[in-house]
């Protein structure tokens, strides 16, 4: 809930706004989990660069599951569905 103190009114997000926020949070958590997975791989593959690179490649490819698109310079974040 957002309170606009100047207008003295409570701004309640619409369902679409709420869903977009929820979707954004889910994307953030998913991407954080991927980073955490890469960090875990770095712990168990300290002495094996080939294994590390192989696992990181598998993990990082999952970022596309979010629906985010990029041309390499800008990100296009999906709207709520």
Order of alpha helices (4+ residues) and beta strands (2+ residues): beta-beta-alpha-alpha-beta-beta
